[in-house]
């Protein structure tokens, strides 16, 4: 399974019909759970044939990947907005980006529906956010490393990649199971980043 590339993210919103299908799938998941999403119901909701759904997004596992990618795009917008808010202060930018992500996660109905679906067989989306989330983390790491290129720091490239990977995994863990408010958690994670970026620790 691969969710990684920027091409994949773009493909999730390549056409207006595809967007309508994915948005409808999101609505159905929130309303009825992932087990309640069928190609027939989705086709009826969008107003197209079931074959059209298959042509646009593939089978249900393919739809799950597209749905998660679509949602990932929104979270990456929050990351970019956080960095844009503090173009001259890396720690403040990181704190703001993480806070925005955690705030979005805390009120995101699709994410809440996926995380709360822990009984029976209604867990089709959850593995994409947890055990099978490697490519999601990789996609987020690519965006963050690109943004870090606009700031001065003392971390060697191979160390920077490791730091970003660990921070992404830490943020994802807070998305799945929050241990404090977005403000509190983003402050703690930003402190970790600040310690790692100290010149004497590079």
N, C-alpha and C positions, 0 to 999 in steps of 0.2 A: 504494500500500500504506500502511495507517495502523495503527500500534500504540499511538497516543499516549494516549488519554483514560483517565481514571480509570474511566469506564464500561467501557472495554475490559478493564482489569485485573480489574474485578469480574466481567465476563462470563466471564472465563476460569475462574472458580470458582463460577459461579452455581448449579449443581446438583451433587448428589453423583454422578450419572451422568457428567456432564461431567468432574468431577474424576477419576473412575475411568478414563475414556478417556485423559485427558491423562497421568495417572500411568503408565498402561499404555504409552502412546506413548513416554514417557521411558525406561521399562524396556527396551522393544524397541530404542530407539536406542542405549542403552548396550550391549546384548547383541549387536546385529547391524548397527549403523550406521544412518544415516538411510535409506539405500537399501533396507535390509531391512524398513523399516516400510511395510506395505501395509494398506489398509482391511480386507482379508480377515483378515490376521493379527491386526490390532488387534481386530476384531470377535470373533474366536475367543478372544483373550486376555481380553477383558472379559466374554464370554458373552452377546453381543447380536448382532443382525443387522447386516450391512454397511450397510443403509439407515439403521439407527439411528445408526451412526457419522456418516454424511453429514448426518443431520438435526441432530445435536448440534454437530458441529465443522466441517461443510462438507467441502471437498476437501483434498487433502494440503497445498497451500500455506497454506490456512486453518488446518490443524492445526499447521503449523510456527509460524505466528504465535501461536496459542494456547499452544503449548508454551513459546515464548520469553517470552511475557507471564507465564505461570505461574511460570517461573524468575525473572523480573524481580521478582515479588512477594516471593520469598524474599530476594533481594538488598536490596530496599528495607526489609525487616524488619531486616536487619543494619545498614543506615544508621540507622534509627530507634533501634535499641538503642544504637548508638554515641553518638548525641546524648543519649539518656536517661541514659547513664552519666556525662555531664559537663554538667549543666544550667547551670552558671555559668562555664564556660570554653570559649569557642568553638574555640580552636585545639586544645585537648585533645579536644573533641568531634569535630572534623573528623578528627583523627588516628585516634581510636578507630573512627569510622565507616568510614574508608578501610581501616584494618587488618582490620576484620571482613569487609568486602567481599572484599579480596584473599585473606584466609585461606579464605573460603568458595569462592572461585574456584579456588584451588590444589588443592582436594580434591573439587571437584564433578564427578562422573563424567559427567553429561550435557554440561556445558560442555567438559570435556576431550575427549569423543567428537566434539563439533561442531568443535572447533578442530583436532583431529588428522586429521579427514577432509578431507585436502587433495589427494587423488588421485582420478582418475576422475570419476565423476558424483556421488559421495557428499558433496556440499557444500551440500545444500539448506538447512541451518540456518546455515551459516557467514555468508552474506551478511547475514542478519538481525542478526548480531553485529558486522559490519564495514561493508561498503559501503552497506548499507541500514539502518544503525542509528540514523538521525536521530531517529526517533520514540522509540526506547528512551532515547536521551540526553535528549530533551525530557521524557519522563515522569520520569526520575530528577531532572532539574533542577527540575521543579515541586515534588517532595517536599523537595529540599534547600533551595530558596528559602523554603518554608514553615517549615522548621525554623530557618533563619537569622533569621526574624522574631522569635524568642524571645531573641535576643542583641543586645547593643549593638555597633555598628560604625559606621564613618565613610564607608562606600561609598554613593555615590548609586545610586538604584534601577537606572538604565540600565547603570551600571558593574557593579553586583552581578550582574545577569543575565549579562553577558559573562564575569565571573569564574567564576560557577557553571558555565556552559557549557564553558569551557576546562578547569576542574578535572574535570568529568565525563568529558570526552574523554581527559584524561590518565589518569584511573583506568581507563577502558575499555581504553586501550592497554596498561596494565600487566596487566589481566585477560587480554587476548589473548596478550601476550608479556611475561612478567615479566622484569625486569632486576635483581631482588634479592628478598630475603625480604619478606613482607608488612610486617613491622616496619620494615625499612629503607625500603621504598618509601613507606609511609604517613608516616614521619618526614620524608622529602624533600618530599613533596607538602604536608604540613602547614607546612613551612618556607616554601614558596612562598606559601601562603595567608596566613601571618603577615606576610610582606613586603607583600603586596597590601593587607592591612587596616590597615597603619600609617597613622595620620591624615595624615602629611605626603605620602602617596602617593595619597590619594583624589581 
